[in-house]
Amino acid sequence: MIAICLPKGQRSKARRAMIENAPMRLAAKDPIYEVSPAHLELLNARGFSYEIVIPPVGRRENQRRAASH
């Protein structure tokens, strides 16, 4: 998966467009989303801007491990 950050003014429209295309996931409290290459193609085609970022460390995975011990 690819992690992206959307500009504040475009977030809601870009999220709606991406959700219609395929599932996506919020990867952090900051507006960082894990998306597929198809999402990037869609964003480019519709003129949305985004920044590719380094995905956050797997916080949810650590919580799952701690809960399963």
DSSP file (Angstrom, degrees, kcal/mol; ACC not computed):
  #  RESIDUE AA STRUCTURE BP1 BP2  ACC     N-H-->O    O-->H-N    N-H-->O    O-->H-N    TCO  KAPPA ALPHA  PHI   PSI    X-CA   Y-CA   Z-CA
    1    1 A M              0   0    0      0, 0.0     2,-0.4     0, 0.0    35,-0.2   0.000 360.0 360.0 360.0 155.1    0.0    0.0    0.0
    2    2 A I  E     -A   35   0A   0     33,-2.5    33,-3.2    52,-0.1     2,-0.5  -0.894 360.0-141.2-110.6 137.7    1.0    3.6   -0.6
    3    3 A A  E     +AB  34  53A   0     50,-0.5    50,-2.4    -2,-0.4     2,-0.3  -0.864  25.4 175.1-102.9 133.0    0.6    6.3    2.1
    4    4 A I  E     -AB  33  52A   0     29,-2.5    29,-2.5    -2,-0.5     2,-0.4  -0.922  24.0-145.3-133.2 159.6   -0.6    9.8    1.0
    5    5 A C  E     -AB  32  51A   0     46,-2.3    46,-2.1    -2,-0.3    27,-0.2  -0.993  18.4-150.5-122.8 132.0   -1.5   13.0    2.7
    6    6 A L        -     0   0    0     25,-0.8    44,-0.2    -2,-0.4     5,-0.1  -0.777  25.6-103.2-102.4 145.7   -4.2   15.2    1.1
    7    7 A P    >>  -     0   0    0      0, 0.0     3,-1.6     0, 0.0     4,-1.0  -0.390  34.1-117.1 -63.7 145.4   -4.4   19.0    1.4
    8    8 A K  G >4 S+     0   0    0      1,-0.3     3,-0.6     2,-0.2     4,-0.4   0.851 111.3  54.3 -54.9 -41.5   -7.0   20.2    3.9
    9    9 A G  G 34 S+     0   0    0      1,-0.2    -1,-0.3     2,-0.1     4,-0.2   0.669 115.5  38.6 -70.2 -16.6   -9.2   21.9    1.3
   10   10 A Q  G <> S+     0   0    0     -3,-1.6     4,-2.7     2,-0.1     5,-0.3   0.461  86.5  99.6-110.6  -4.3   -9.5   18.9   -0.9
   11   11 A R  H <X S+     0   0    0     -4,-1.0     4,-3.0    -3,-0.6     5,-0.2   0.899  82.1  45.2 -55.5 -51.9   -9.8   16.1    1.7
   12   12 A S  H  > S+     0   0    0     -4,-0.4     4,-2.2     1,-0.2    -1,-0.2   0.923 117.6  42.9 -65.2 -44.3  -13.5   15.5    1.7
   13   13 A K  H  > S+     0   0    0      2,-0.2     4,-2.1     1,-0.2    -1,-0.2   0.912 116.6  48.0 -66.4 -41.8  -14.0   15.5   -2.1
   14   14 A A  H  X S+     0   0    0     -4,-2.7     4,-2.4     2,-0.2    -2,-0.2   0.908 111.2  50.8 -66.1 -41.6  -10.9   13.4   -2.6
   15   15 A R  H  X S+     0   0    0     -4,-3.0     4,-2.8    -5,-0.3     5,-0.2   0.932 110.1  49.7 -61.4 -45.9  -11.9   10.9    0.0
   16   16 A R  H  X S+     0   0    0     -4,-2.2     4,-1.8    -5,-0.2    -1,-0.2   0.914 111.7  48.6 -59.5 -42.9  -15.4   10.5   -1.5
   17   17 A A  H  X S+     0   0    0     -4,-2.1     4,-1.1     1,-0.2    -1,-0.2   0.909 113.3  47.0 -63.7 -42.0  -13.9    9.9   -4.9
   18   18 A M  H  X S+     0   0    0     -4,-2.4     4,-2.5     1,-0.2     3,-0.3   0.895 109.2  53.5 -68.9 -39.2  -11.5    7.3   -3.6
   19   19 A I  H  < S+     0   0    0     -4,-2.8    -1,-0.2     1,-0.2    -2,-0.2   0.877 106.7  52.9 -63.7 -37.0  -14.1    5.5   -1.6
   20   20 A E  H  < S+     0   0    0     -4,-1.8    -1,-0.2    -5,-0.2    -2,-0.2   0.816 112.8  46.2 -65.2 -29.4  -16.3    5.2   -4.7
   21   21 A N  H  < S-     0   0    0     -4,-1.1    -2,-0.2     1,-0.3    -1,-0.2   0.931 129.0 -37.0 -80.5 -49.1  -13.3    3.6   -6.6
   22   22 A A  S  < S-     0   0    0     -4,-2.5    -1,-0.3    14,-0.0    14,-0.1  -0.969  75.1 -67.5-169.3 162.2  -12.0    1.1   -4.0
   23   23 A P        +     0   0    0      0, 0.0     2,-0.3     0, 0.0    13,-0.2  -0.309  50.6 176.9 -61.8 145.3  -11.6    0.6   -0.3
   24   24 A M        -     0   0    0     11,-0.1     2,-0.4    15,-0.0    11,-0.2  -0.882  15.2-139.2-139.7 171.8   -9.0    2.8    1.5
   25   25 A R  E     -C   34   0A   0      9,-1.8     9,-3.2    -2,-0.3     2,-0.5  -0.997  16.5-122.2-143.3 140.7   -7.9    3.2    5.0
   26   26 A L  E     -C   33   0A   0     -2,-0.4     7,-0.3     7,-0.2     3,-0.1  -0.702  27.2-171.4 -76.1 122.9   -7.0    6.0    7.4
   27   27 A A  E     +     0   0A   0      5,-3.3     2,-0.3    -2,-0.5     6,-0.2   0.623  60.9   6.9 -96.6 -14.7   -3.4    5.1    8.5
   28   28 A A  E  > S-C   32   0A   0      4,-1.0     4,-0.5     2,-0.5    -1,-0.1  -0.974  76.9-100.3-158.3 165.2   -2.9    7.7   11.3
   29   29 A K  T  4 S+     0   0    0     -2,-0.3    -1,-0.1     2,-0.1    -2,-0.0   0.897 108.8  75.4 -59.7 -39.3   -4.7   10.4   13.3
   30   30 A D  T  4 S-     0   0    0      1,-0.1     2,-3.1    -3,-0.1    -2,-0.5  -0.351 117.1 -89.1 -62.0 157.0   -3.0   12.8   10.9
   31   31 A P  T  4 S+     0   0    0      0, 0.0   -25,-0.8     0, 0.0     2,-0.5  -0.335  79.0 141.3 -74.2  69.5   -4.8   12.7    7.6
   32   32 A I  E  <  -AC   5  28A   0     -2,-3.1    -5,-3.3    -4,-0.5    -4,-1.0  -0.954  30.2-168.3-112.4 126.0   -2.6   10.0    6.2
   33   33 A Y  E     -AC   4  26A   0    -29,-2.5   -29,-2.5    -2,-0.5     2,-0.6  -0.900  20.6-135.9-118.0 141.1   -4.4    7.4    4.0
   34   34 A E  E     +AC   3  25A   0     -9,-3.2    -9,-1.8    -2,-0.4     2,-0.3  -0.867  40.2 168.2 -92.8 123.0   -3.2    4.0    2.7
   35   35 A V  E     -A    2   0A   0    -33,-3.2   -33,-2.5    -2,-0.6   -11,-0.1  -0.802  31.5-116.6-132.1 168.9   -4.3    3.8   -0.9
   36   36 A S    >>  -     0   0    0     -2,-0.3     4,-1.4   -35,-0.2     3,-0.7  -0.571  37.9-101.7 -99.8 168.2   -3.7    1.6   -4.0
   37   37 A P  H 3> S+     0   0    0      0, 0.0     4,-2.1     0, 0.0     5,-0.2   0.825 122.3  62.5 -58.1 -30.6   -2.2    2.7   -7.3
   38   38 A A  H 3> S+     0   0    0      1,-0.2     4,-2.0     2,-0.2     5,-0.1   0.865 100.0  53.4 -63.4 -35.4   -5.7    2.9   -8.7
   39   39 A H  H <> S+     0   0    0     -3,-0.7     4,-2.8     2,-0.2    -1,-0.2   0.913 107.3  50.7 -63.9 -42.4   -6.5    5.6   -6.2
   40   40 A L  H  X S+     0   0    0     -4,-1.4     4,-2.6     1,-0.2    -2,-0.2   0.905 108.9  51.3 -63.7 -40.6   -3.5    7.7   -7.3
   41   41 A E  H  X S+     0   0    0     -4,-2.1     4,-2.5     2,-0.2    -1,-0.2   0.917 111.5  48.4 -60.3 -43.0   -4.6    7.3  -10.9
   42   42 A L  H  X S+     0   0    0     -4,-2.0     4,-2.0     2,-0.2    -2,-0.2   0.928 111.1  49.1 -63.1 -46.6   -8.1    8.6  -10.0
   43   43 A L  H  <>S+     0   0    0     -4,-2.8     5,-2.4     1,-0.2     4,-0.5   0.911 113.3  47.3 -61.0 -42.9   -6.7   11.5   -8.0
   44   44 A N  H ><5S+     0   0    0     -4,-2.6     3,-1.0     1,-0.2    -1,-0.2   0.921 110.9  51.3 -63.9 -44.0   -4.4   12.5  -10.9
   45   45 A A  H 3<5S+     0   0    0     -4,-2.5    -1,-0.2     1,-0.2    -2,-0.2   0.841 113.6  44.6 -63.3 -33.9   -7.3   12.2  -13.4
   46   46 A R  T 3<5S-     0   0    0     -4,-2.0    -1,-0.2    -5,-0.2    -2,-0.2   0.414 115.9-112.4 -93.9   2.1   -9.5   14.4  -11.3
   47   47 A G  T < 5 +     0   0    0     -3,-1.0     2,-0.2    -4,-0.5    -3,-0.2   0.678  62.7 149.8  80.5  18.3   -6.9   17.0  -10.6
   48   48 A F      < -     0   0    0     -5,-2.4     2,-0.3    -6,-0.2    -1,-0.2  -0.586  38.0-137.3 -80.7 146.4   -6.5   16.4   -6.9
   49   49 A S        +     0   0    0     -2,-0.2     2,-0.3   -42,-0.0   -39,-0.1  -0.757  29.3 163.5-100.8 153.7   -3.1   17.1   -5.3
   50   50 A Y        -     0   0    0     -2,-0.3     2,-0.4   -44,-0.2   -44,-0.2  -0.966  30.0-130.1-158.2 165.0   -1.5   14.8   -2.7
   51   51 A E  E     -B    5   0A   0    -46,-2.1   -46,-2.3    -2,-0.3     2,-0.4  -0.994  19.7-132.7-125.5 128.5    1.8   14.0   -1.2
   52   52 A I  E     -B    4   0A   0     -2,-0.4     2,-0.3   -48,-0.2   -48,-0.3  -0.685  36.0-179.2 -78.7 129.7    3.3   10.5   -0.9
   53   53 A V  E     -B    3   0A   0    -50,-2.4   -50,-0.5    -2,-0.4   -21,-0.0  -0.786  35.9 -91.1-126.6 167.3    4.6   10.0    2.7
   54   54 A I        -     0   0    0     -2,-0.3   -52,-0.1   -52,-0.1   -50,-0.0  -0.685  51.9-113.0 -77.8 127.9    6.3    7.3    4.7
   55   55 A P        -     0   0    0      0, 0.0     3,-0.1     0, 0.0    -1,-0.1  -0.291  35.3-103.8 -61.9 146.4    3.6    5.2    6.3
   56   56 A P        -     0   0    0      0, 0.0    -3,-0.0     0, 0.0   -28,-0.0  -0.269  47.2 -83.3 -66.3 158.3    3.4    5.4   10.1
   57   57 A V        -     0   0    0      1,-0.2     2,-2.5     2,-0.1     3,-0.2  -0.335  57.1 -90.8 -61.1 144.1    4.8    2.6   12.2
   58   58 A G     >  +     0   0    0      1,-0.2     4,-1.8     2,-0.1    -1,-0.2  -0.295  59.8 162.4 -62.1  73.4    2.3   -0.2   12.6
   59   59 A R  H  > S+     0   0    0     -2,-2.5     4,-1.9     1,-0.2    -1,-0.2   0.889  73.6  52.0 -62.0 -41.8    0.7    1.0   15.8
   60   60 A R  H  > S+     0   0    0      1,-0.2     4,-2.3     2,-0.2    -1,-0.2   0.882 106.8  53.8 -64.9 -37.4   -2.3   -1.2   15.4
   61   61 A E  H  > S+     0   0    0      1,-0.2     4,-2.4     2,-0.2    -1,-0.2   0.916 107.6  50.7 -62.8 -42.0   -0.1   -4.3   15.0
   62   62 A N  H  X S+     0   0    0     -4,-1.8     4,-2.3     1,-0.2    -1,-0.2   0.893 109.6  50.6 -62.6 -39.5    1.7   -3.5   18.2
   63   63 A Q  H  X S+     0   0    0     -4,-1.9     4,-2.0     2,-0.2    -1,-0.2   0.897 109.9  50.3 -65.2 -40.0   -1.6   -3.2   20.0
   64   64 A R  H  X S+     0   0    0     -4,-2.3     4,-1.7     2,-0.2    -2,-0.2   0.921 110.7  49.1 -64.1 -43.1   -2.8   -6.5   18.6
   65   65 A R  H  X S+     0   0    0     -4,-2.4     4,-0.8     1,-0.2    -2,-0.2   0.928 111.1  49.4 -62.3 -43.9    0.4   -8.2   19.8
   66   66 A A  H >< S+     0   0    0     -4,-2.3     3,-0.5     1,-0.2    -1,-0.2   0.870 112.1  48.9 -64.3 -35.8    0.1   -6.8   23.2
   67   67 A A  H 3< S+     0   0    0     -4,-2.0    -1,-0.2     1,-0.2    -2,-0.2   0.783 107.4  54.9 -74.4 -27.1   -3.5   -7.9   23.5
   68   68 A S  H 3<        0   0    0     -4,-1.7    -1,-0.2     1,-0.2    -2,-0.2   0.588 360.0 360.0 -85.7  -8.6   -2.8  -11.5   22.3
   69   69 A H    <<        0   0    0     -4,-0.8    -1,-0.2    -3,-0.5    -2,-0.1   0.478 360.0 360.0 -80.6 360.0   -0.1  -12.2   25.0
